Amino acid sequence: MSFMSVRKRQRIRLDPDEILFLIGSSGELGLAKTGRSMEIFIGTPEKEEIVVFLDKDDLIAVSTFNVGLREEKGIKSMIYLLKEFSSPVIVLPENHPTSKRLKMVVACGNHIRLDCNVQAGTHPEQDILCSCQDLSGLDIKAVPDGVEIDGVLKDFKVEKVDQ
Amino acid sequence: MADIKMKKLKTKRYKCLDCGNEFKGIGKRVVCPSCQSENVKELD
C-alpha cells in the first residue's frame, strides 16, 4: 500500500501570546501573530533604514535549518526580540562571508510562502522565506484569529509563550 | 540576520510633519518611527 501526500487548506487558531511551530524533518518554522500594530526595522548595507509597518493580524515567521528544543528556543527568542525590543534586522550584502553562519531567517507580513530553493535569507518583495525541503511549498496567510495554511502539513504544535 | 535583495523592495519615502524625520517604509498604517505621529506625508 502506498500513501500520497495531498495538499489541503487548514485554519489554525493562533493567539498573540502563542507560537505555532511547523515541524519538518530538517527544519522548523515558528509563526507568531503581531497582536497589535507594530514596526520592524531593517538596517541595510547602504546605511538606510526601512520600516515595515505591520497590522495586528499580521505574522512574524522565523525559519530554522535544524529541528529540536534548541531551535524552538531560538525561534522564541527571535520573536521576543522583534516584538518586545523592536530589535532591528540587519541585512548583509549579497554573498557576504558571514551569510553562511545564519541559523535562522525572518519574514513578516500577511502572506508568506516557504521555498527550499532560495538562498538563505528573506525575500519580502516576493513573500518568500527559505525553509527545509518538506516545509517547502506551504502557503501561509494571516487571518483574523490565526493562520490559514495551504499545503501538505505533517506535524505542528502551538505553544504558549511568556509576554 | 538576513540576506535581502534590497533593490526589489517597494519602499516609499515619507516625512513626518511633526518632527521632520524622513524615512523609508512599507505597509499600510504608516507612523513616524521616531515620534509615533500619524501626521506623515508621502514624498515623491
N, CA and C atoms of all chains as a GROMACS GRO file, in nm:
protein
  621
    1MET      N    1   0.084  -0.119   0.000
    1MET     CA    2   0.000   0.000   0.000
    1MET      C    3   0.088   0.125   0.000
    2SER      N    4   0.052   0.224  -0.076
    2SER     CA    5   0.130   0.347  -0.076
    2SER      C    6   0.039   0.465  -0.040
    3PHE      N    7   0.100   0.565   0.015
    3PHE     CA    8   0.026   0.684   0.053
    3PHE      C    9   0.075   0.802  -0.028
    4MET      N   10  -0.016   0.885  -0.064
    4MET     CA   11   0.021   1.004  -0.140
    4MET      C   12  -0.014   1.127  -0.056
    5SER      N   13   0.078   1.220  -0.049
    5SER     CA   14   0.051   1.343   0.024
    5SER      C   15  -0.048   1.428  -0.055
    6VAL      N   16  -0.147   1.479   0.015
    6VAL     CA   17  -0.250   1.560  -0.051
    6VAL      C   18  -0.246   1.701   0.008
    7ARG      N   19  -0.240   1.798  -0.081
    7ARG     CA   20  -0.245   1.937  -0.036
    7ARG      C   21  -0.382   1.967   0.021
    8LYS      N   22  -0.386   2.035   0.132
    8LYS     CA   23  -0.515   2.080   0.182
    8LYS      C   24  -0.497   2.215   0.252
    9ARG      N   25  -0.609   2.284   0.269
    9ARG     CA   26  -0.606   2.415   0.332
    9ARG      C   27  -0.665   2.402   0.471
   10GLN      N   28  -0.593   2.447   0.569
   10GLN     CA   29  -0.647   2.440   0.704
   10GLN      C   30  -0.622   2.569   0.781
   11ARG      N   31  -0.719   2.600   0.867
   11ARG     CA   32  -0.706   2.717   0.954
   11ARG      C   33  -0.664   2.671   1.092
   12ILE      N   34  -0.568   2.740   1.148
   12ILE     CA   35  -0.523   2.708   1.284
   12ILE      C   36  -0.537   2.834   1.368
   13ARG      N   37  -0.608   2.820   1.480
   13ARG     CA   38  -0.624   2.935   1.568
   13ARG      C   39  -0.490   2.967   1.634
   14LEU      N   40  -0.456   3.094   1.638
   14LEU     CA   41  -0.329   3.135   1.699
   14LEU      C   42  -0.349   3.269   1.767
   15ASP      N   43  -0.329   3.271   1.898
   15ASP     CA   44  -0.340   3.396   1.974
   15ASP      C   45  -0.205   3.468   1.975
   16PRO      N   46  -0.204   3.599   2.003
   16PRO     CA   47  -0.078   3.674   2.002
   16PRO      C   48   0.024   3.627   2.106
   17ASP      N   49  -0.020   3.554   2.208
   17ASP     CA   50   0.076   3.503   2.308
   17ASP      C   51   0.113   3.357   2.282
   18GLU      N   52   0.096   3.314   2.159
   18GLU     CA   53   0.130   3.176   2.123
   18GLU      C   54   0.223   3.175   2.002
   19ILE      N   55   0.296   3.064   1.988
   19ILE     CA   56   0.377   3.041   1.868
   19ILE      C   57   0.333   2.909   1.806
   20LEU      N   58   0.312   2.911   1.677
   20LEU     CA   59   0.281   2.789   1.602
   20LEU      C   60   0.411   2.738   1.541
   21PHE      N   61   0.447   2.615   1.576
   21PHE     CA   62   0.566   2.553   1.518
   21PHE      C   63   0.524   2.455   1.410
   22LEU      N   64   0.572   2.478   1.288
   22LEU     CA   65   0.553   2.381   1.180
   22LEU      C   66   0.683   2.302   1.172
   23ILE      N   67   0.672   2.170   1.192
   23ILE     CA   68   0.792   2.089   1.212
   23ILE      C   69   0.820   2.001   1.090
   24GLY      N   70   0.937   2.020   1.033
   24GLY     CA   71   0.980   1.937   0.923
   24GLY      C   72   1.088   1.841   0.969
   25SER      N   73   1.143   1.762   0.878
   25SER     CA   74   1.246   1.664   0.918
   25SER      C   75   1.382   1.730   0.937
   26SER      N   76   1.407   1.843   0.870
   26SER     CA   77   1.537   1.907   0.885
   26SER      C   78   1.527   2.057   0.912
   27GLY      N   79   1.409   2.101   0.952
   27GLY     CA   80   1.393   2.242   0.985
   27GLY      C   81   1.257   2.269   1.045
   28GLU      N   82   1.246   2.386   1.109
   28GLU     CA   83   1.118   2.424   1.170
   28GLU      C   84   1.086   2.567   1.132
   29LEU      N   85   0.956   2.597   1.137
   29LEU     CA   86   0.912   2.734   1.118
   29LEU      C   87   0.830   2.774   1.238
   30GLY      N   88   0.862   2.888   1.298
   30GLY     CA   89   0.781   2.943   1.406
   30GLY      C   90   0.700   3.059   1.354
   31LEU      N   91   0.570   3.060   1.385
   31LEU     CA   92   0.482   3.168   1.340
   31LEU      C   93   0.418   3.234   1.461
   32ALA      N   94   0.418   3.366   1.463
   32ALA     CA   95   0.353   3.440   1.573
   32ALA      C   96   0.271   3.553   1.515
   33LYS      N   97   0.156   3.580   1.577
   33LYS     CA   98   0.076   3.696   1.540
   33LYS      C   99   0.139   3.819   1.605
   34THR      N  100   0.134   3.932   1.536
   34THR     CA  101   0.186   4.054   1.598
   34THR      C  102   0.096   4.097   1.714
   35GLY      N  103  -0.037   4.083   1.696
   35GLY     CA  104  -0.131   4.117   1.803
   35GLY      C  105  -0.158   4.266   1.817
   36ARG      N  106  -0.086   4.348   1.745
   36ARG     CA  107  -0.101   4.494   1.753
   36ARG      C  108  -0.030   4.554   1.632
   37SER      N  109  -0.056   4.680   1.608
   37SER     CA  110   0.021   4.749   1.506
   37SER      C  111   0.164   4.764   1.556
   38MET      N  112   0.260   4.731   1.475
   38MET     CA  113   0.399   4.740   1.519
   38MET      C  114   0.490   4.761   1.397
   39GLU      N  115   0.615   4.792   1.425
   39GLU     CA  116   0.712   4.813   1.318
   39GLU      C  117   0.827   4.715   1.332
   40ILE      N  118   0.880   4.676   1.217
   40ILE     CA  119   1.006   4.602   1.214
   40ILE      C  120   1.106   4.688   1.137
   41PHE      N  121   1.224   4.704   1.195
   41PHE     CA  122   1.325   4.793   1.138
   41PHE      C  123   1.431   4.711   1.066
   42ILE      N  124   1.456   4.748   0.941
   42ILE     CA  125   1.557   4.679   0.861
   42ILE      C  126   1.671   4.776   0.834
   43GLY      N  127   1.790   4.740   0.878
   43GLY     CA  128   1.909   4.821   0.851
   43GLY      C  129   1.982   4.764   0.732
   44THR      N  130   2.011   4.849   0.632
   44THR     CA  131   2.068   4.799   0.507
   44THR      C  132   2.217   4.832   0.495
   45PRO      N  133   2.287   4.762   0.407
   45PRO     CA  134   2.429   4.792   0.386
   45PRO      C  135   2.450   4.932   0.328
   46GLU      N  136   2.344   4.990   0.270
   46GLU     CA  137   2.355   5.126   0.213
   46GLU      C  138   2.333   5.234   0.319
   47LYS      N  139   2.340   5.195   0.445
   47LYS     CA  140   2.321   5.288   0.557
   47LYS      C  141   2.181   5.349   0.556
   48GLU      N  142   2.084   5.269   0.515
   48GLU     CA  143   1.945   5.315   0.517
   48GLU      C  144   1.868   5.232   0.617
   49GLU      N  145   1.758   5.290   0.663
   49GLU     CA  146   1.665   5.216   0.747
   49GLU      C  147   1.531   5.206   0.674
   50ILE      N  148   1.479   5.085   0.668
   50ILE     CA  149   1.346   5.064   0.611
   50ILE      C  150   1.255   5.017   0.723
   51VAL      N  151   1.139   5.082   0.735
   51VAL     CA  152   1.045   5.048   0.841
   51VAL      C  153   0.930   4.969   0.780
   52VAL      N  154   0.909   4.847   0.830
   52VAL     CA  155   0.797   4.765   0.784
   52VAL      C  156   0.684   4.781   0.885
   53PHE      N  157   0.571   4.835   0.838
   53PHE     CA  158   0.456   4.860   0.926
   53PHE      C  159   0.361   4.740   0.919
   54LEU      N  160   0.340   4.677   1.033
   54LEU     CA  161   0.256   4.556   1.038
   54LEU      C  162   0.125   4.585   1.110
   55ASP      N  163   0.018   4.517   1.064
   55ASP     CA  164  -0.113   4.527   1.130
   55ASP      C  165  -0.125   4.420   1.239
   56LYS      N  166  -0.231   4.429   1.319
   56LYS     CA  167  -0.243   4.340   1.435
   56LYS      C  168  -0.264   4.193   1.398
   57ASP      N  169  -0.312   4.168   1.279
   57ASP     CA  170  -0.333   4.028   1.238
   57ASP      C  171  -0.216   3.970   1.160
   58ASP      N  172  -0.115   4.053   1.131
   58ASP     CA  173  -0.002   4.006   1.050
   58ASP      C  174   0.083   3.903   1.126
   59LEU      N  175   0.173   3.843   1.052
   59LEU     CA  176   0.254   3.734   1.106
   59LEU      C  177   0.403   3.769   1.106
   60ILE      N  178   0.473   3.714   1.206
   60ILE     CA  179   0.619   3.710   1.204
   60ILE      C  180   0.657   3.564   1.191
   61ALA      N  181   0.742   3.532   1.094
   61ALA     CA  182   0.782   3.394   1.071
   61ALA      C  183   0.933   3.381   1.085
   62VAL      N  184   0.976   3.277   1.158
   62VAL     CA  185   1.118   3.251   1.176
   62VAL      C  186   1.146   3.108   1.132
   63SER      N  187   1.238   3.092   1.039
   63SER     CA  188   1.269   2.961   0.984
   63SER      C  189   1.408   2.917   1.030
   64THR      N  190   1.419   2.792   1.077
   64THR     CA  191   1.548   2.738   1.119
   64THR      C  192   1.583   2.616   1.033
   65PHE      N  193   1.711   2.581   1.034
   65PHE     CA  194   1.757   2.473   0.945
   65PHE      C  195   1.798   2.349   1.024
   66ASN      N  196   1.744   2.338   1.144
   66ASN     CA  197   1.755   2.217   1.224
   66ASN      C  198   1.626   2.205   1.303
   67VAL      N  199   1.610   2.092   1.372
   67VAL     CA  200   1.486   2.066   1.447
   67VAL      C  201   1.521   2.036   1.592
   68GLY      N  202   1.438   2.085   1.683
   68GLY     CA  203   1.456   2.047   1.822
   68GLY      C  204   1.430   2.159   1.919
   69LEU      N  205   1.450   2.129   2.047
   69LEU     CA  206   1.423   2.226   2.154
   69LEU      C  207   1.511   2.350   2.140
   70ARG      N  208   1.638   2.328   2.101
   70ARG     CA  209   1.732   2.440   2.085
   70ARG      C  210   1.681   2.537   1.978
   71GLU      N  211   1.637   2.483   1.867
   71GLU     CA  212   1.586   2.567   1.758
   71GLU      C  213   1.459   2.640   1.802
   72GLU      N  214   1.373   2.569   1.876
   72GLU     CA  215   1.248   2.633   1.921
   72GLU      C  216   1.277   2.746   2.020
   73LYS      N  217   1.378   2.729   2.104
   73LYS     CA  218   1.418   2.838   2.193
   73LYS      C  219   1.470   2.956   2.112
   74GLY      N  220   1.546   2.926   2.005
   74GLY     CA  221   1.596   3.032   1.917
   74GLY      C  222   1.482   3.108   1.850
   75ILE      N  223   1.382   3.035   1.803
   75ILE     CA  224   1.266   3.097   1.739
   75ILE      C  225   1.194   3.186   1.839
   76LYS      N  226   1.171   3.134   1.960
   76LYS     CA  227   1.102   3.214   2.064
   76LYS      C  228   1.182   3.341   2.094
   77SER      N  229   1.314   3.326   2.104
   77SER     CA  230   1.399   3.442   2.135
   77SER      C  231   1.393   3.547   2.025
   78MET      N  232   1.400   3.501   1.901
   78MET     CA  233   1.396   3.596   1.788
   78MET      C  234   1.264   3.670   1.785
   79ILE      N  235   1.154   3.597   1.803
   79ILE     CA  236   1.022   3.662   1.803
   79ILE      C  237   1.011   3.760   1.919
   80TYR      N  238   1.064   3.723   2.034
   80TYR     CA  239   1.062   3.813   2.150
   80TYR      C  240   1.142   3.941   2.122
   81LEU      N  241   1.260   3.924   2.061
   81LEU     CA  242   1.342   4.042   2.028
   81LEU      C  243   1.270   4.135   1.931
   82LEU      N  244   1.204   4.077   1.833
   82LEU     CA  245   1.134   4.159   1.733
   82LEU      C  246   1.012   4.227   1.793
   83LYS      N  247   0.933   4.152   1.872
   83LYS     CA  248   0.807   4.207   1.923
   83LYS      C  249   0.827   4.299   2.042
   84GLU      N  250   0.914   4.261   2.133
   84GLU     CA  251   0.925   4.335   2.260
   84GLU      C  252   1.038   4.437   2.261
   85PHE      N  253   1.144   4.413   2.185
   85PHE     CA  254   1.258   4.505   2.185
   85PHE      C  255   1.264   4.590   2.057
   86SER      N  256   1.177   4.562   1.960
   86SER     CA  257   1.187   4.626   1.828
   86SER      C  258   1.330   4.616   1.775
   87SER      N  259   1.392   4.502   1.801
   87SER     CA  260   1.531   4.482   1.762
   87SER      C  261   1.542   4.485   1.610
   88PRO      N  262   1.633   4.564   1.552
   88PRO     CA  263   1.638   4.573   1.406
   88PRO      C  264   1.693   4.447   1.341
   89VAL      N  265   1.647   4.423   1.220
   89VAL     CA  266   1.702   4.316   1.137
   89VAL      C  267   1.814   4.376   1.054
   90ILE      N  268   1.933   4.318   1.067
   90ILE     CA  269   2.049   4.370   0.996
   90ILE      C  270   2.067   4.292   0.867
   91VAL      N  271   2.076   4.363   0.757
   91VAL     CA  272   2.089   4.298   0.626
   91VAL      C  273   2.236   4.290   0.588
   92LEU      N  274   2.277   4.170   0.548
   92LEU     CA  275   2.414   4.154   0.499
   92LEU      C  276   2.414   4.172   0.348
   93PRO      N  277   2.519   4.228   0.292
   93PRO     CA  278   2.527   4.238   0.146
   93PRO      C  279   2.528   4.098   0.084
   94GLU      N  280   2.486   4.090  -0.040
   94GLU     CA  281   2.482   3.962  -0.110
   94GLU      C  282   2.621   3.898  -0.110
   95ASN      N  283   2.624   3.767  -0.087
   95ASN     CA  284   2.748   3.689  -0.085
   95ASN      C  285   2.844   3.732   0.026
   96HIS      N  286   2.789   3.788   0.131
   96HIS     CA  287   2.873   3.825   0.246
   96HIS      C  288   2.926   3.696   0.310
   97PRO      N  289   3.054   3.693   0.350
   97PRO     CA  290   3.111   3.568   0.402
   97PRO      C  291   3.041   3.513   0.527
   98THR      N  292   2.976   3.602   0.603
   98THR     CA  293   2.914   3.552   0.725
   98THR      C  294   2.769   3.504   0.703
   99SER      N  295   2.718   3.519   0.580
   99SER     CA  296   2.582   3.471   0.550
   99SER      C  297   2.570   3.321   0.578
  100LYS      N  298   2.679   3.249   0.558
  100LYS     CA  299   2.672   3.104   0.578
  100LYS      C  300   2.658   3.066   0.725
  101ARG      N  301   2.676   3.162   0.815
  101ARG     CA  302   2.659   3.135   0.959
  101ARG      C  303   2.515   3.150   1.004
  102LEU      N  304   2.430   3.201   0.916
  102LEU     CA  305   2.291   3.224   0.957
  102LEU      C  306   2.225   3.093   0.999
  103LYS      N  307   2.166   3.095   1.118
  103LYS     CA  308   2.098   2.975   1.168
  103LYS      C  309   1.946   2.989   1.158
  104MET      N  310   1.902   3.111   1.138
  104MET     CA  311   1.758   3.132   1.122
  104MET      C  312   1.735   3.257   1.038
  105VAL      N  313   1.622   3.259   0.971
  105VAL     CA  314   1.587   3.373   0.886
  105VAL      C  315   1.444   3.416   0.918
  106VAL      N  316   1.414   3.541   0.885
  106VAL     CA  317   1.290   3.603   0.930
  106VAL      C  318   1.211   3.659   0.812
  107ALA      N  319   1.080   3.648   0.819
  107ALA     CA  320   0.991   3.717   0.725
  107ALA      C  321   0.873   3.770   0.804
  108CYS      N  322   0.800   3.865   0.746
  108CYS     CA  323   0.682   3.918   0.815
  108CYS      C  324   0.582   3.970   0.712
  109GLY      N  325   0.458   3.982   0.756
  109GLY     CA  326   0.353   4.032   0.668
  109GLY      C  327   0.228   3.948   0.678
  110ASN      N  328   0.139   3.965   0.579
  110ASN     CA  329   0.013   3.891   0.584
  110ASN      C  330   0.013   3.768   0.494
  111HIS      N  331   0.125   3.743   0.426
  111HIS     CA  332   0.133   3.629   0.335
  111HIS      C  333   0.279   3.584   0.324
  112ILE      N  334   0.303   3.457   0.348
  112ILE     CA  335   0.440   3.404   0.344
  112ILE      C  336   0.438   3.270   0.271
  113ARG      N  337   0.525   3.256   0.174
  113ARG     CA  338   0.539   3.127   0.105
  113ARG      C  339   0.675   3.068   0.139
  114LEU      N  340   0.676   2.939   0.166
  114LEU     CA  341   0.802   2.873   0.200
  114LEU      C  342   0.859   2.804   0.077
  115ASP      N  343   0.990   2.820   0.061
  115ASP     CA  344   1.056   2.765  -0.058
  115ASP      C  345   1.196   2.720  -0.019
  116CYS      N  346   1.229   2.596  -0.052
  116CYS     CA  347   1.362   2.544  -0.017
  116CYS      C  348   1.465   2.580  -0.123
  117ASN      N  349   1.421   2.639  -0.233
  117ASN     CA  350   1.514   2.665  -0.343
  117ASN      C  351   1.564   2.808  -0.351
  118VAL      N  352   1.549   2.883  -0.242
  118VAL     CA  353   1.603   3.018  -0.242
  118VAL      C  354   1.719   3.026  -0.145
  119GLN      N  355   1.807   3.120  -0.169
  119GLN     CA  356   1.923   3.138  -0.081
  119GLN      C  357   1.875   3.179   0.057
  120ALA      N  358   1.943   3.130   0.158
  120ALA     CA  359   1.903   3.162   0.295
  120ALA      C  360   1.891   3.311   0.313
  121GLY      N  361   1.776   3.357   0.353
  121GLY     CA  362   1.752   3.499   0.370
  121GLY      C  363   1.607   3.528   0.341
  122THR      N  364   1.565   3.648   0.366
  122THR     CA  365   1.425   3.681   0.341
  122THR      C  366   1.413   3.751   0.207
  123HIS      N  367   1.299   3.734   0.144
  123HIS     CA  368   1.270   3.796   0.016
  123HIS      C  369   1.133   3.860   0.027
  124PRO      N  370   1.120   3.967   0.104
  124PRO     CA  371   0.988   4.019   0.136
  124PRO      C  372   0.910   4.071   0.016
  125GLU      N  373   0.982   4.110  -0.089
  125GLU     CA  374   0.911   4.160  -0.206
  125GLU      C  375   0.834   4.049  -0.275
  126GLN      N  376   0.871   3.925  -0.250
  126GLN     CA  377   0.803   3.812  -0.313
  126GLN      C  378   0.733   3.726  -0.208
  127ASP      N  379   0.731   3.770  -0.084
  127ASP     CA  380   0.669   3.694   0.025
  127ASP      C  381   0.730   3.555   0.039
  128ILE      N  382   0.858   3.541   0.007
  128ILE     CA  383   0.920   3.409   0.011
  128ILE      C  384   1.018   3.400   0.127
  129LEU      N  385   1.012   3.288   0.197
  129LEU     CA  386   1.108   3.262   0.304
  129LEU      C  387   1.166   3.124   0.281
  130CYS      N  388   1.297   3.110   0.294
  130CYS     CA  389   1.354   2.979   0.268
  130CYS      C  390   1.328   2.886   0.386
  131SER      N  391   1.312   2.759   0.356
  131SER     CA  392   1.276   2.660   0.456
  131SER      C  393   1.340   2.527   0.420
  132CYS      N  394   1.323   2.428   0.506
  132CYS     CA  395   1.368   2.293   0.473
  132CYS      C  396   1.277   2.236   0.364
  133GLN      N  397   1.323   2.125   0.306
  133GLN     CA  398   1.254   2.072   0.188
  133GLN      C  399   1.109   2.030   0.215
  134ASP      N  400   1.084   1.965   0.329
  134ASP     CA  401   0.948   1.915   0.347
  134ASP      C  402   0.849   2.020   0.398
  135LEU      N  403   0.896   2.142   0.427
  135LEU     CA  404   0.802   2.252   0.452
  135LEU      C  405   0.787   2.339   0.327
  136SER      N  406   0.874   2.315   0.229
  136SER     CA  407   0.871   2.395   0.106
  136SER      C  408   0.737   2.378   0.034
  137GLY      N  409   0.684   2.487  -0.016
  137GLY     CA  410   0.556   2.483  -0.086
  137GLY      C  411   0.438   2.526  -0.002
  138LEU      N  412   0.457   2.534   0.129
  138LEU     CA  413   0.347   2.580   0.214
  138LEU      C  414   0.318   2.727   0.186
  139ASP      N  415   0.189   2.758   0.180
  139ASP     CA  416   0.144   2.894   0.155
  139ASP      C  417   0.066   2.939   0.279
  140ILE      N  418   0.117   3.043   0.345
  140ILE     CA  419   0.064   3.081   0.476
  140ILE      C  420   0.003   3.220   0.467
  141LYS      N  421  -0.122   3.231   0.512
  141LYS     CA  422  -0.189   3.362   0.512
  141LYS      C  423  -0.232   3.398   0.653
  142ALA      N  424  -0.223   3.525   0.685
  142ALA     CA  425  -0.276   3.573   0.813
  142ALA      C  426  -0.426   3.588   0.802
  143VAL      N  427  -0.500   3.536   0.898
  143VAL     CA  428  -0.645   3.556   0.907
  143VAL      C  429  -0.674   3.612   1.046
  144PRO      N  430  -0.792   3.671   1.068
  144PRO     CA  431  -0.816   3.744   1.194
  144PRO      C  432  -0.788   3.667   1.322
  145ASP      N  433  -0.818   3.539   1.328
  145ASP     CA  434  -0.798   3.466   1.453
  145ASP      C  435  -0.683   3.365   1.446
  146GLY      N  436  -0.601   3.375   1.345
  146GLY     CA  437  -0.491   3.278   1.336
  146GLY      C  438  -0.425   3.279   1.201
  147VAL      N  439  -0.402   3.159   1.148
  147VAL     CA  440  -0.336   3.146   1.018
  147VAL      C  441  -0.411   3.046   0.932
  148GLU      N  442  -0.400   3.064   0.802
  148GLU     CA  443  -0.454   2.967   0.708
  148GLU      C  444  -0.337   2.912   0.629
  149ILE      N  445  -0.323   2.781   0.630
  149ILE     CA  446  -0.208   2.718   0.566
  149ILE      C  447  -0.256   2.626   0.454
  150ASP      N  448  -0.200   2.649   0.336
  150ASP     CA  449  -0.235   2.568   0.220
  150ASP      C  450  -0.112   2.484   0.186
  151GLY      N  451  -0.129   2.352   0.186
  151GLY     CA  452  -0.018   2.264   0.152
  151GLY      C  453  -0.018   2.138   0.235
  152VAL      N  454   0.088   2.063   0.227
  152VAL     CA  455   0.100   1.937   0.300
  152VAL      C  456   0.172   1.964   0.432
  153LEU      N  457   0.096   1.956   0.540
  153LEU     CA  458   0.150   1.986   0.673
  153LEU      C  459   0.143   1.859   0.757
  154LYS      N  460   0.261   1.807   0.791
  154LYS     CA  461   0.263   1.678   0.861
  154LYS      C  462   0.257   1.693   1.012
  155ASP      N  463   0.333   1.786   1.065
  155ASP     CA  464   0.346   1.793   1.210
  155ASP      C  465   0.350   1.940   1.254
  156PHE      N  466   0.267   1.973   1.352
  156PHE     CA  467   0.272   2.109   1.406
  156PHE      C  468   0.227   2.109   1.550
  157LYS      N  469   0.260   2.215   1.622
  157LYS     CA  470   0.215   2.231   1.761
  157LYS      C  471   0.205   2.380   1.791
  158VAL      N  472   0.120   2.412   1.889
  158VAL     CA  473   0.105   2.551   1.934
  158VAL      C  474   0.151   2.558   2.079
  159GLU      N  475   0.238   2.655   2.108
  159GLU     CA  476   0.287   2.671   2.246
  159GLU      C  477   0.260   2.812   2.296
  160LYS      N  478   0.222   2.820   2.422
  160LYS     CA  479   0.206   2.949   2.488
  160LYS      C  480   0.344   3.004   2.519
  161VAL      N  481   0.362   3.135   2.507
  161VAL     CA  482   0.491   3.194   2.544
  161VAL      C  483   0.469   3.306   2.643
  162ASP      N  484   0.572   3.333   2.723
  162ASP     CA  485   0.566   3.444   2.816
  162ASP      C  486   0.568   3.574   2.737
  163GLN      N  487   0.491   3.670   2.782
  163GLN     CA  488   0.487   3.801   2.714
  163GLN      C  489   0.577   3.898   2.786
  164MET      N  490   2.181   3.896   0.989
  164MET     CA  491   2.049   3.844   1.024
  164MET      C  492   1.967   3.812   0.900
  165ALA      N  493   2.000   3.873   0.792
  165ALA     CA  494   1.921   3.845   0.672
  165ALA      C  495   2.004   3.875   0.549
  166ASP      N  496   1.958   3.829   0.439
  166ASP     CA  497   2.030   3.842   0.313
  166ASP      C  498   1.927   3.879   0.207
  167ILE      N  499   1.888   4.006   0.208
  167ILE     CA  500   1.774   4.051   0.129
  167ILE      C  501   1.820   4.120   0.002
  168LYS      N  502   1.751   4.093  -0.107
  168LYS     CA  503   1.779   4.168  -0.228
  168LYS      C  504   1.704   4.302  -0.217
  169MET      N  505   1.773   4.399  -0.157
  169MET     CA  506   1.705   4.522  -0.116
  169MET      C  507   1.651   4.603  -0.233
  170LYS      N  508   1.715   4.592  -0.350
  170LYS     CA  509   1.671   4.675  -0.462
  170LYS      C  510   1.530   4.639  -0.506
  171LYS      N  511   1.482   4.520  -0.472
  171LYS     CA  512   1.349   4.479  -0.515
  171LYS      C  513   1.241   4.522  -0.417
  172LEU      N  514   1.281   4.572  -0.302
  172LEU     CA  515   1.182   4.617  -0.204
  172LEU      C  516   1.110   4.742  -0.253
  173LYS      N  517   0.977   4.738  -0.248
  173LYS     CA  518   0.900   4.853  -0.296
  173LYS      C  519   0.871   4.947  -0.180
  174THR      N  520   0.970   5.025  -0.145
  174THR     CA  521   0.953   5.117  -0.033
  174THR      C  522   0.903   5.252  -0.083
  175LYS      N  523   0.845   5.328   0.008
  175LYS     CA  524   0.807   5.467  -0.022
  175LYS      C  525   0.879   5.556   0.079
  176ARG      N  526   0.904   5.680   0.037
  176ARG     CA  527   0.969   5.776   0.127
  176ARG      C  528   0.863   5.861   0.195
  177TYR      N  529   0.882   5.884   0.323
  177TYR     CA  530   0.786   5.963   0.400
  177TYR      C  531   0.861   6.070   0.479
  178LYS      N  532   0.785   6.178   0.510
  178LYS     CA  533   0.838   6.280   0.600
  178LYS      C  534   0.735   6.304   0.710
  179CYS      N  535   0.781   6.306   0.832
  179CYS     CA  536   0.693   6.337   0.945
  179CYS      C  537   0.674   6.489   0.951
  180LEU      N  538   0.548   6.533   0.949
  180LEU     CA  539   0.521   6.676   0.950
  180LEU      C  540   0.527   6.735   1.091
  181ASP      N  541   0.542   6.648   1.192
  181ASP     CA  542   0.555   6.697   1.329
  181ASP      C  543   0.701   6.714   1.370
  182CYS      N  544   0.783   6.611   1.343
  182CYS     CA  545   0.922   6.619   1.391
  182CYS      C  546   1.023   6.632   1.278
  183GLY      N  547   0.977   6.622   1.152
  183GLY     CA  548   1.068   6.642   1.039
  183GLY      C  549   1.146   6.518   0.998
  184ASN      N  550   1.129   6.407   1.071
  184ASN     CA  551   1.202   6.284   1.038
  184ASN      C  552   1.163   6.232   0.899
  185GLU      N  553   1.264   6.194   0.819
  185GLU     CA  554   1.236   6.132   0.689
  185GLU      C  555   1.274   5.986   0.697
  186PHE      N  556   1.190   5.900   0.639
  186PHE     CA  557   1.217   5.758   0.648
  186PHE      C  558   1.158   5.684   0.529
  187LYS      N  559   1.208   5.561   0.508
  187LYS     CA  560   1.153   5.472   0.406
  187LYS      C  561   1.065   5.370   0.473
  188GLY      N  562   0.949   5.341   0.414
  188GLY     CA  563   0.859   5.246   0.478
  188GLY      C  564   0.786   5.158   0.380
  189ILE      N  565   0.731   5.048   0.435
  189ILE     CA  566   0.645   4.956   0.361
  189ILE      C  567   0.527   4.925   0.452
  190GLY      N  568   0.407   4.926   0.398
  190GLY     CA  569   0.291   4.886   0.479
  190GLY      C  570   0.182   4.990   0.474
  191LYS      N  571   0.072   4.958   0.542
  191LYS     CA  572  -0.048   5.042   0.532
  191LYS      C  573  -0.051   5.150   0.641
  192ARG      N  574  -0.037   5.110   0.766
  192ARG     CA  575  -0.055   5.207   0.876
  192ARG      C  576   0.081   5.270   0.907
  193VAL      N  577   0.110   5.376   0.834
  193VAL     CA  578   0.243   5.437   0.845
  193VAL      C  579   0.242   5.544   0.955
  194VAL      N  580   0.332   5.531   1.049
  194VAL     CA  581   0.352   5.633   1.152
  194VAL      C  582   0.500   5.666   1.158
  195CYS      N  583   0.531   5.782   1.212
  195CYS     CA  584   0.672   5.819   1.224
  195CYS      C  585   0.741   5.726   1.325
  196PRO      N  586   0.849   5.659   1.287
  196PRO     CA  587   0.915   5.569   1.381
  196PRO      C  588   0.987   5.642   1.495
  197SER      N  589   1.006   5.774   1.479
  197SER     CA  590   1.074   5.849   1.585
  197SER      C  591   0.978   5.902   1.690
  198CYS      N  592   0.864   5.964   1.643
  198CYS     CA  593   0.774   6.027   1.740
  198CYS      C  594   0.634   5.963   1.742
  199GLN      N  595   0.614   5.858   1.659
  199GLN     CA  596   0.487   5.784   1.652
  199GLN      C  597   0.370   5.868   1.598
  200SER      N  598   0.398   5.984   1.540
  200SER     CA  599   0.292   6.067   1.485
  200SER      C  600   0.236   6.005   1.357
  201GLU      N  601   0.103   6.018   1.340
  201GLU     CA  602   0.042   5.972   1.214
  201GLU      C  603   0.043   6.083   1.110
  202ASN      N  604   0.092   6.200   1.148
  202ASN     CA  605   0.095   6.316   1.058
  202ASN      C  606   0.217   6.307   0.966
  203VAL      N  607   0.212   6.211   0.874
  203VAL     CA  608   0.324   6.190   0.783
  203VAL      C  609   0.280   6.213   0.639
  204LYS      N  610   0.374   6.254   0.557
  204LYS     CA  611   0.344   6.284   0.416
  204LYS      C  612   0.432   6.197   0.329
  205GLU      N  613   0.370   6.140   0.224
  205GLU     CA  614   0.448   6.062   0.129
  205GLU      C  615   0.523   6.156   0.038
  206LEU      N  616   0.652   6.131   0.018
  206LEU     CA  617   0.733   6.216  -0.069
  206LEU      C  618   0.739   6.152  -0.208
  207ASP      N  619   0.763   6.234  -0.310
  207ASP     CA  620   0.772   6.183  -0.447
  207ASP      C  621   0.902   6.108  -0.468
   0.00000   0.00000   0.00000
